[in-house]
Amino acid sequence: MPADRNAAGGETGVLLKNIDEYDGIYIAAGATDLRRAVDGLCHMVKQDFQMDPFGNYLFLFCNKSRNRLKALSWDKNGFCLFYKRLDGMGARFAWPKDKDTVRNISVAQLKFLLDGFSIDPPRGFGEVIARDF
């Protein structure tokens, strides 16, 4: 048996999954109080978003200042909680502001967010409706 496999055939010593292995990536739009740890974020996923925190999903949360985020996922026998803090003057995530919603995003959209770009398409001019002068 190779050294990087356990008796059940699974990999050992691997802390991070490949991003493509998740069944979905979900972001909590709006601001989240990042003082919440695993239990608080799991409660939010289950109660507020009616989702299963034990599923094969990656959940992302951002603070009010939009310069920190946490990512939560279940991995076989425990939760993983990842934290990212942006450094640099004015560095902010282009996080969706619509409060109390959860959005399913793609891997490409996640990469956009982590690079500081918006996942929402830019807004152009709206349709002009005929009017009286």
C-alpha positions in Angstrom: 0.0 0.0 0.0 1.5 3.4 -0.9 2.5 5.6 2.0 0.0 8.3 1.2 -3.0 5.9 1.5 -4.7 4.5 4.6 -6.2 1.0 5.1 -9.5 2.1 3.6 -7.9 3.4 0.5 -8.3 7.1 1.3 -5.6 9.7 1.4 -3.9 10.5 4.6 -2.3 13.7 5.7 -4.4 15.8 3.3 -5.8 18.9 4.9 -7.2 20.7 1.9 -9.6 19.3 -0.8 -9.3 20.2 -4.4 -11.8 23.0 -5.0 -13.4 20.9 -7.8 -14.3 18.1 -5.3 -17.1 20.1 -3.6 -20.7 19.6 -4.7 -21.3 23.3 -4.4 -19.8 26.6 -3.2 -22.1 28.9 -1.4 -21.6 32.5 -0.2 -23.5 34.2 2.5 -24.2 37.6 0.8 -24.0 40.7 3.0 -22.0 41.0 6.2 -21.4 38.2 8.7 -20.1 38.6 12.2 -16.9 36.7 11.9 -16.5 36.3 15.6 -18.6 33.2 15.0 -16.6 30.1 15.0 -17.6 26.6 13.6 -20.7 26.1 15.7 -22.1 29.6 15.0 -21.5 29.4 11.3 -23.0 25.9 11.2 -26.1 27.2 13.0 -26.3 30.0 10.4 -26.1 27.5 7.5 -28.7 25.2 9.0 -31.2 27.8 10.4 -30.9 30.8 8.1 -30.1 29.1 4.8 -31.9 25.7 5.4 -28.8 23.8 4.2 -26.8 20.9 5.6 -23.5 22.0 7.0 -22.3 18.3 6.9 -22.8 18.2 3.1 -19.9 18.3 0.6 -20.1 22.1 0.3 -17.9 25.0 0.9 -19.6 27.9 2.7 -18.0 31.4 2.6 -18.7 34.4 4.9 -17.4 37.9 4.8 -17.2 40.7 7.4 -18.8 44.1 7.3 -15.5 45.8 6.2 -15.1 43.2 3.4 -11.5 42.6 4.2 -11.8 39.2 5.9 -13.5 36.0 5.1 -14.1 32.6 6.6 -14.7 29.4 4.7 -16.4 26.4 6.3 -16.5 22.8 5.1 -17.1 19.3 6.5 -14.4 16.8 5.8 -15.2 13.2 6.8 -14.8 13.5 10.5 -14.6 17.2 11.4 -15.1 20.7 10.2 -12.4 22.8 8.5 -12.5 26.5 9.1 -10.3 28.7 6.9 -9.6 32.4 7.4 -8.3 35.0 5.0 -7.4 38.6 5.9 -6.5 41.0 3.1 -3.5 43.3 3.8 -3.0 46.5 2.1 -4.6 49.9 2.1 -8.2 49.8 1.0 -8.1 46.1 -0.1 -11.7 44.9 -0.1 -13.5 41.9 -1.5 -16.2 42.8 -4.0 -18.7 40.9 -1.8 -22.5 40.9 -2.8 -24.4 43.1 -0.4 -27.9 41.7 -0.7 -28.4 40.7 3.0 -29.7 37.4 4.3 -29.3 35.4 1.0 -27.1 32.6 0.1 -25.8 32.2 -3.4 -24.4 29.2 -5.3 -21.3 30.3 -7.2 -18.9 28.5 -9.6 -15.2 28.0 -9.1 -14.5 30.7 -11.6 -16.7 33.1 -9.6 -14.8 32.2 -6.4 -11.5 33.0 -8.1 -12.9 36.4 -9.2 -14.0 37.1 -5.6 -10.6 36.2 -4.2 -8.9 38.3 -6.8 -11.0 41.4 -5.8 -13.4 41.3 -8.7 -17.2 41.3 -8.5 -19.2 38.1 -9.5 -22.1 40.3 -10.6 -22.1 41.5 -14.2 -21.6 45.2 -14.6 -24.8 47.2 -15.0 -25.3 49.1 -18.1 -28.0 51.5 -19.1 -31.6 50.4 -18.4 -34.2 50.2 -21.0 -35.8 53.6 -21.9 -39.5 53.6 -22.0 -41.4 56.1 -24.2 -42.6 59.1 -22.2 -44.5 62.3 -22.8 -42.5 65.6 -23.0 
